[in-house]
Amino acid sequence: MNIALWVVQGLLAVAYLAAGLMKLVRPREQMVASGQMWAKDISDGAFKAVGAVEVAGALGVVLPWLTGIAPILTPIAAAGLVIVQILAARVHLKLGETKSLPVNVVLLLLAAFVAVGRFIG
């Protein structure tokens, strides 16, 4: 079980680090032009905040458990990523972007697996 949790934690970290850094580095308008229409109706600051939350989640889902420093933060970060995906799915549904929903569901389930697995493990 520990190996499965580490694999999923690594996948989540890579996915959220990539997505978050992209939002922090690229201008919001460029992301809208690339098809991320949800970003059209929010401020630049809110867009960067979403990226910062994703980067924090990516780091939090791995580093505390890896270092042994406050390991309780790993399942808390994973639970936070579940919330991120619930909110993301809600936005995508509101905008009619149903093609994004399978990704939201998969990321939500993976984060929930880590949250539960690390809380009880």
Residue frames as qw, qx, qy, qz and C-alpha x, y, z in Angstrom:
[[0.000, 0.885, 0.466, 0.000, 0.00, 0.00, 0.00],
 [0.334, -0.756, 0.093, 0.556, 2.86, 2.37, 0.80],
 [0.375, -0.097, 0.587, 0.711, 4.30, 1.97, -2.71],
 [0.150, 0.633, 0.666, 0.363, 0.92, 2.68, -4.32],
 [0.183, -0.912, -0.275, 0.243, 0.54, 5.79, -2.18],
 [0.380, -0.564, 0.301, 0.669, 4.00, 7.03, -3.15],
 [0.328, 0.212, 0.673, 0.628, 3.30, 6.45, -6.85],
 [0.020, 0.799, 0.563, 0.208, 0.05, 8.38, -6.64],
 [0.315, -0.837, -0.083, 0.439, 1.67, 11.13, -4.58],
 [0.405, -0.289, 0.461, 0.734, 4.34, 11.47, -7.26],
 [0.214, 0.464, 0.684, 0.521, 1.76, 11.63, -10.04],
 [0.128, -0.895, -0.425, 0.046, -0.24, 14.27, -8.18],
 [0.397, -0.689, 0.105, 0.597, 2.89, 16.30, -7.47],
 [0.358, -0.026, 0.566, 0.742, 3.94, 16.29, -11.12],
 [0.096, 0.638, 0.662, 0.382, 0.45, 17.15, -12.39],
 [0.214, -0.914, -0.325, 0.112, -0.16, 19.98, -9.93],
 [0.452, -0.551, 0.205, 0.670, 3.36, 21.37, -10.13],
 [0.322, 0.163, 0.592, 0.721, 3.13, 21.58, -13.92],
 [0.022, -0.746, -0.586, -0.316, -0.34, 23.12, -13.88],
 [0.358, -0.855, -0.230, 0.295, 0.47, 25.55, -11.08],
 [0.449, -0.407, 0.280, 0.745, 3.77, 26.72, -12.50],
 [0.262, 0.392, 0.604, 0.643, 2.13, 27.28, -15.87],
 [0.140, -0.864, -0.456, -0.162, -0.41, 29.56, -14.23],
 [0.458, -0.768, -0.029, 0.447, 2.28, 31.40, -12.30],
 [0.457, -0.271, 0.432, 0.729, 4.57, 31.90, -15.29],
 [0.176, 0.338, 0.641, 0.666, 2.23, 32.46, -18.24],
 [0.224, 0.018, 0.109, -0.968, -0.09, 35.47, -18.50],
 [0.455, 0.315, 0.700, -0.450, -3.76, 34.78, -17.88],
 [0.547, 0.609, -0.074, -0.570, -4.67, 36.06, -21.35],
 [0.275, 0.456, -0.804, -0.264, -2.31, 33.54, -22.93],
 [0.180, 0.027, 0.958, -0.221, -3.96, 30.72, -20.99],
 [0.530, 0.493, 0.402, -0.561, -7.41, 31.90, -22.10],
 [0.470, 0.610, -0.415, -0.484, -6.18, 31.95, -25.71],
 [0.147, 0.305, -0.937, -0.088, -4.99, 28.36, -25.28],
 [0.527, -0.244, -0.717, -0.384, -8.50, 27.25, -24.34],
 [0.318, -0.295, -0.738, 0.517, -8.73, 27.71, -20.58],
 [0.128, -0.588, -0.375, -0.705, -11.90, 29.78, -20.78],
 [0.558, -0.669, -0.471, 0.141, -12.53, 29.61, -17.04],
 [0.522, -0.302, -0.115, 0.789, -9.68, 32.09, -16.60],
 [0.164, 0.499, 0.371, 0.766, -11.44, 34.71, -18.71],
 [0.353, -0.750, -0.322, -0.457, -13.73, 35.94, -15.94],
 [0.693, -0.630, -0.189, 0.296, -11.27, 36.15, -13.06],
 [0.013, -0.969, 0.241, 0.050, -8.61, 38.68, -12.17],
 [0.579, 0.561, -0.549, 0.221, -4.91, 38.18, -12.81],
 [0.195, -0.498, 0.668, -0.518, -4.38, 37.92, -9.06],
 [0.827, -0.071, 0.360, -0.426, -7.00, 35.21, -8.67],
 [0.868, 0.428, -0.245, -0.057, -5.48, 33.32, -11.59],
 [0.339, 0.565, -0.650, 0.380, -2.02, 33.46, -9.99],
 [0.496, -0.377, 0.560, -0.546, -3.55, 32.44, -6.66],
 [0.956, 0.107, 0.063, -0.265, -4.96, 29.27, -8.25],
 [0.712, 0.508, -0.439, 0.207, -1.47, 28.51, -9.55],
 [0.024, -0.556, 0.638, -0.532, 0.06, 29.12, -6.11],
 [0.764, -0.214, 0.382, -0.474, -2.49, 26.80, -4.47],
 [0.949, 0.274, -0.129, -0.087, -1.67, 24.08, -7.01],
 [0.481, 0.558, -0.562, 0.375, 2.09, 24.44, -6.42],
 [0.331, -0.466, 0.586, -0.574, 1.57, 24.38, -2.64],
 [0.905, -0.041, 0.201, -0.372, -0.58, 21.26, -3.00],
 [0.828, 0.430, -0.350, 0.082, 2.06, 19.58, -5.17],
 [0.238, 0.529, -0.642, 0.501, 4.75, 20.24, -2.60],
 [0.505, -0.353, 0.474, -0.630, 2.52, 19.43, 0.35],
 [0.945, 0.040, -0.029, -0.322, 1.44, 16.07, -0.99],
 [0.856, 0.290, -0.351, 0.245, 5.07, 14.87, -1.06],
 [0.295, 0.596, -0.469, 0.581, 7.53, 16.82, 1.06],
 [0.510, -0.547, 0.389, -0.538, 6.13, 16.46, 4.61],
 [0.975, -0.111, 0.122, -0.146, 5.81, 12.68, 4.32],
 [0.792, 0.462, -0.256, 0.306, 9.16, 12.39, 2.55],
 [0.220, 0.599, -0.459, 0.618, 11.09, 14.45, 5.09],
 [0.536, -0.359, -0.710, 0.282, 9.19, 13.31, 8.17],
 [0.084, -0.079, -0.276, 0.954, 8.70, 16.97, 9.11],
 [0.449, 0.254, 0.321, -0.794, 5.04, 17.45, 10.05],
 [0.033, 0.013, 0.910, 0.413, 3.89, 14.44, 8.00],
 [0.232, 0.557, 0.713, -0.356, 0.26, 15.16, 8.92],
 [0.205, 0.621, -0.106, -0.749, 0.45, 17.93, 6.30],
 [0.002, 0.144, -0.840, -0.523, 0.59, 15.37, 3.47],
 [0.042, 0.464, 0.880, 0.089, -2.96, 14.02, 3.91],
 [0.059, 0.734, 0.341, -0.585, -4.16, 17.56, 4.66],
 [0.058, 0.480, -0.446, -0.753, -2.64, 18.74, 1.37],
 [0.005, 0.114, 0.918, 0.380, -4.25, 15.81, -0.43],
 [0.059, 0.640, 0.722, -0.256, -7.61, 16.73, 1.09],
 [0.053, 0.682, -0.009, -0.730, -7.04, 20.28, -0.09],
 [0.035, 0.239, -0.712, -0.660, -6.46, 18.98, -3.61],
 [0.073, 0.434, 0.896, 0.053, -9.78, 17.14, -3.40],
 [0.075, 0.764, 0.390, -0.508, -11.41, 20.50, -2.66],
 [0.004, -0.509, 0.416, 0.753, -9.51, 22.10, -5.56],
 [0.006, 0.041, 0.875, 0.483, -10.92, 19.47, -7.91],
 [0.079, 0.618, 0.757, -0.196, -14.48, 19.83, -6.59],
 [0.068, 0.763, 0.104, -0.634, -14.28, 23.57, -7.23],
 [0.028, -0.366, 0.637, 0.678, -12.64, 23.06, -10.64],
 [0.088, 0.286, 0.921, 0.249, -15.34, 20.58, -11.69],
 [0.093, 0.728, 0.552, -0.397, -18.02, 23.02, -10.57],
 [0.060, 0.671, -0.207, -0.710, -16.50, 25.79, -12.71],
 [0.033, -0.162, 0.819, 0.550, -16.14, 23.50, -15.72],
 [0.114, 0.481, 0.869, -0.002, -19.75, 22.34, -15.37],
 [0.090, 0.759, 0.307, -0.567, -20.96, 25.93, -15.09],
 [0.105, 0.622, -0.403, -0.663, -19.11, 26.82, -18.31],
 [0.874, 0.372, 0.082, -0.301, -20.25, 23.67, -20.12],
 [0.286, 0.659, -0.694, -0.042, -16.68, 22.38, -20.39],
 [0.922, -0.206, 0.188, -0.270, -17.59, 18.74, -19.90],
 [0.814, 0.421, -0.356, 0.183, -14.43, 17.48, -21.61],
 [0.114, 0.599, -0.577, 0.544, -12.45, 18.57, -18.53],
 [0.731, -0.438, 0.170, -0.496, -14.59, 16.61, -16.07],
 [0.969, -0.009, -0.232, 0.079, -12.90, 13.19, -16.45],
 [0.504, 0.408, -0.428, 0.630, -9.55, 14.76, -15.55],
 [0.325, -0.535, 0.289, -0.724, -11.14, 16.47, -12.55],
 [0.902, -0.280, -0.019, -0.327, -12.67, 13.20, -11.38],
 [0.879, 0.157, -0.336, 0.298, -9.43, 11.23, -11.78],
 [0.276, 0.461, -0.421, 0.730, -7.37, 13.84, -9.91],
 [0.555, -0.487, 0.173, -0.652, -10.04, 14.04, -7.20],
 [0.967, -0.172, -0.130, -0.138, -10.04, 10.25, -6.72],
 [0.731, 0.278, -0.390, 0.487, -6.23, 10.07, -6.65],
 [0.001, -0.507, 0.375, -0.776, -6.04, 12.87, -4.08],
 [0.749, -0.403, 0.072, -0.522, -8.77, 11.21, -1.99],
 [0.942, 0.023, -0.310, 0.123, -6.82, 7.93, -2.10],
 [0.479, 0.343, -0.437, 0.679, -3.72, 9.71, -0.74],
 [0.319, -0.513, 0.234, -0.761, -5.69, 11.63, 1.88],
 [0.885, -0.311, -0.011, -0.346, -7.38, 8.52, 3.24],
 [0.904, 0.140, -0.321, 0.244, -4.32, 6.31, 2.86],
 [0.400, 0.379, -0.425, 0.718, -2.02, 8.70, 4.69],
 [0.459, -0.520, 0.187, -0.695, -4.54, 9.63, 7.39],
 [0.922, -0.284, 0.051, -0.260, -5.06, 6.00, 8.37],
 [0.888, 0.229, -0.253, 0.307, -1.55, 4.83, 7.54]]
